[in-house]
Amino acid sequence: MPLIDPVLLKDRLATQSGRFDVDALDECDSTSSELLRRADRGAPSGTVVVADRQTAGRGRRGRQWLSQPEQSLTFSLLWRFPGNAMRLAGLSLAVGLAVAEALEQLGAQGVRLKWPNDILLAQGDGFAKLGGILIELTSDRRGAQAVIGIGINLAPPAGDLLQPAAGLGQAMRQVPERHVLFAAILERLAVILDLFAVHGFPGAKTAWQRLHAWQDMPVSILGEERVITGTCLGVDDDGSLLLQTESGIERILSGDVSLRRA
C-alpha cells in the first residue's frame, strides 16, 4: 500500500488545505514523538506527521500502539492555542467528537465515544474499540500547544487484546480510500478546534453527549483504590465525567480509570 501523498491530500482538503502541513513517513518510532521533536524546533500549528508504520506508538496509560498501513491510519497533529494549557480541559473529548463526526459524514454507523479518549463501535449489546486519542500538552511564552495523536483501525487488529477491537470496515459497506478518510478527519478537526479555541469544551459538550456510549446508563468506574457505581450523567463543562451515585453526584477528574457498563 503506497504512502499518503501530501499533494493528493491537499487536493481533497480544498479550502482547508492551507491550514495543514503534512509530512508522510514510511516508518517512525511514534508520530507524536516525532512531532514533539519538530515542535521543539518551532514547527507551526497545523503540522501533521502521518506514518505507515509506528514501532513505538504510544497509547493511553503507557500502552503501545503499533500500526500497519493496511490496518490503520495513524497520525499526529500539532495545534497551538492562546493562553496556557489550563484552558484546554476537555480537549481530548472535543477531538474524539471531531473524529466521530467525520466518520459519520463518510457513512459509518454505530460510532460512539467513551470518556475520555476512545472511539468505539457498537456491536450487539456491547462496544469494541475502533480508535484512540492521546494528547500531550505544553505551554510556553507563545501560549499552549497540543500534540494530538490519533489512531483509527481500518481492519480489526489481530492477536490477544485487552478489550474487543473493531475495524472501520465493520461500520460501513466500504472503507474510504485513505486520502479521503484522512482529509475528512482533518477538515472536521479544523472546525472543532477553532470552536474549542473560542468556547472551550462547553461549545462541544451537547454534541459529545449525543455520541456518548454510556449516556444515562448504569456504569462502574474502576479506579486505583475503589470501584464507583452509578448512572453516567455525561460530562461537565470542563470535560470531567459526572456519575450519579447513592451519595450524590461525583465528578471523575482523572482519565486513569476503567469505565465499564454495570
C-alpha positions in Angstrom: 0.0 0.0 0.0 1.5 3.4 -1.0 2.3 6.2 1.4 -0.1 9.0 2.0 0.6 11.6 -0.8 0.5 15.1 0.6 -0.3 16.5 -2.8 -3.3 14.3 -3.2 -4.3 15.0 0.3 -4.1 18.8 -0.3 -6.5 18.5 -3.3 -9.1 16.7 -1.1 -8.7 19.3 1.7 -9.9 22.0 -0.6 -10.4 25.3 1.3 -8.7 23.8 4.4 -5.5 22.8 2.6 -3.7 25.9 3.8 -4.3 25.0 7.5 -2.1 21.9 7.4 1.5 21.0 6.5 1.5 17.2 6.2 4.7 15.0 6.1 4.2 11.3 5.3 6.8 8.9 6.7 7.2 5.2 5.8 8.2 4.4 9.4 9.0 6.2 12.7 9.1 5.4 16.4 5.9 7.4 17.1 4.2 10.1 15.2 3.7 12.1 18.4 7.3 11.7 19.5 8.4 12.9 16.0 6.0 15.8 16.1 7.1 16.8 19.6 10.7 17.0 18.4 9.6 19.2 15.5 7.6 21.4 17.8 10.7 22.0 19.9 12.3 23.2 16.7 9.5 25.7 16.0 7.1 23.7 13.8 4.0 25.8 13.1 0.4 25.0 14.2 -1.2 22.6 11.7 1.9 20.5 11.2 0.9 16.8 10.7 3.1 13.7 10.8 1.5 10.5 9.4 3.3 7.2 9.4 2.5 3.9 7.7 4.3 2.1 10.5 5.0 3.0 14.1 7.5 0.9 16.0 6.8 2.6 19.4 3.5 4.3 19.2 2.0 5.4 22.5 -1.5 4.8 23.8 -3.3 5.6 27.0 -1.7 4.6 30.3 1.6 3.9 28.6 0.2 1.1 26.3 1.8 0.6 22.9 0.0 1.4 19.7 1.6 -0.3 16.7 0.4 0.3 13.2 0.5 -1.1 9.7 -0.7 0.7 6.5 -3.4 -1.8 5.5 -4.8 -2.0 9.0 -4.8 1.6 10.4 -4.5 5.3 9.9 -2.2 6.8 12.5 -1.1 10.4 12.6 -0.3 13.3 15.0 -1.4 17.0 14.6 0.3 20.0 16.3 -2.2 22.7 17.2 -1.4 25.9 19.1 -3.8 27.8 21.3 -3.6 31.3 23.1 -3.2 31.2 26.8 -2.0 28.4 29.0 -2.7 24.7 29.0 -5.2 25.0 31.8 -7.7 26.4 29.2 -7.6 23.1 27.3 -9.7 21.0 29.7 -11.8 18.6 27.7 -9.7 18.8 24.6 -9.5 15.1 24.1 -13.3 14.8 24.2 -13.6 17.6 21.5 -11.0 15.8 19.3 -13.0 12.5 19.7 -16.1 14.3 18.7 -14.4 15.6 15.5 -13.2 12.1 14.5 -16.6 10.5 15.2 -18.4 13.2 13.2 -16.0 12.8 10.3 -16.6 9.1 10.2 -20.4 9.6 10.4 -20.2 12.1 7.4 -18.5 9.3 5.4 -21.3 6.9 6.2 -20.1 5.0 9.3 -22.8 3.7 11.6 -22.7 2.8 15.2 -19.7 5.1 16.1 -19.7 6.1 19.8 -17.4 7.9 22.2 -16.0 6.7 25.5 -14.7 9.1 28.1 -12.0 10.3 28.0 -10.4 9.4 24.7 -11.7 6.3 22.9 -13.6 5.9 19.7 -16.0 2.9 19.9 -18.1 0.9 17.5 -21.5 -0.5 18.8 -21.6 -4.3 18.3 -24.6 -6.3 19.5 -25.2 -5.3 23.1 -21.6 -4.0 23.6 -18.9 -1.9 22.1 -15.5 -2.6 20.5 -12.6 -0.1 20.3 -12.3 1.5 16.9 -9.7 4.1 17.7 -7.9 6.1 20.3 -6.6 9.6 21.0 -3.6 10.7 23.0 -2.9 14.4 23.7 0.2 15.8 25.1 0.1 19.5 26.3 2.8 22.0 27.0 2.9 25.8 27.5 5.5 28.4 26.8 5.6 32.2 26.3 3.7 31.8 23.0 0.8 30.0 24.5 -0.3 26.4 24.8 0.5 23.7 22.3 -1.2 20.3 21.9 0.3 17.3 20.1 -2.8 15.3 19.2 -2.2 11.6 18.3 -5.0 9.7 16.6 -5.2 6.1 15.5 -8.1 4.6 13.7 -8.4 0.8 12.9 -9.2 0.2 9.3 -9.3 -3.6 10.0 -9.7 -5.3 13.3 -6.3 -5.8 15.0 -5.0 -9.4 15.3 -3.6 -11.1 18.3 -4.6 -11.2 22.0 -6.2 -7.9 23.0 -7.1 -6.5 26.4 -10.6 -5.5 25.1 -12.7 -6.1 22.0 -11.5 -4.2 18.9 -13.1 -3.3 15.6 -12.2 -2.0 12.2 -13.8 0.8 10.2 -14.8 -1.8 7.6 -17.3 -3.2 10.1 -19.0 0.2 10.4 -19.6 0.9 6.7 -20.0 -1.0 3.4 -16.7 0.1 2.1 -13.8 1.8 3.8 -13.0 5.1 2.0 -9.7 5.5 0.2 -7.1 6.6 2.8 -6.7 10.2 1.4 -10.5 10.7 1.5 -10.7 9.4 5.1 -7.7 11.4 6.2 -9.0 14.7 4.6 -12.4 14.3 6.2 -10.9 13.9 9.7 -8.5 16.8 9.3 -11.3 19.1 7.9 -13.6 18.3 10.9 -10.7 18.7 13.3 -10.1 22.2 12.0 -13.7 23.2 12.6 -13.9 21.7 16.1 -10.5 23.1 17.2 -11.5 26.6 16.0 -14.7 26.3 18.0 -12.8 25.0 21.0 -10.3 27.9 20.9 -13.2 30.3 21.3 -15.7 28.5 23.5 -13.7 25.7 25.2 -15.3 22.3 25.7 -18.8 23.8 26.5 -19.2 24.5 22.8 -18.9 20.8 22.0 -20.5 19.2 25.1 -24.0 18.6 23.7 -22.7 17.1 20.5 -20.3 14.9 22.5 -23.1 13.6 24.8 -25.2 12.6 21.7 -22.5 10.1 20.8 -21.6 9.1 24.4 -21.7 5.3 24.6 -23.0 5.2 28.2 -25.1 8.3 28.5 -27.7 7.8 31.2 -26.7 4.2 31.8 -25.5 2.3 34.9 -21.7 2.1 34.9 -18.8 1.1 37.2 -15.7 3.2 37.4 -12.7 1.1 38.3 -10.1 3.3 39.8 -6.8 2.5 41.5 -8.3 2.5 45.0 -12.0 1.9 44.7 -14.9 1.0 42.4 -17.7 3.6 42.0 -21.1 2.5 40.6 -23.8 4.8 39.5 -25.6 6.3 36.5 -23.5 8.1 34.0 -24.9 11.6 33.5 -22.4 12.6 30.8 -19.8 15.3 31.3 -19.3 18.7 32.9 -18.2 21.8 31.1 -14.6 21.0 31.9 -14.8 17.5 30.5 -15.0 15.7 33.8 -17.3 12.7 34.0 -20.5 13.0 36.0 -21.7 10.0 37.9 -25.0 9.9 39.9 -24.3 7.7 43.0 -26.2 6.9 46.1 -24.4 9.6 47.9 -24.9 12.2 45.2 -23.2 13.4 42.0 -19.4 12.6 41.8 -17.1 14.3 39.3 -14.4 11.9 37.9 -11.5 14.1 37.0 -8.7 11.6 36.2 -8.6 9.8 32.9 -6.7 6.9 34.5 -9.9 4.9 35.2 -11.5 1.9 33.6 -15.2 2.6 32.6 -17.5 -0.4 32.2 -21.2 -0.9 31.9 -22.6 -2.1 35.2 
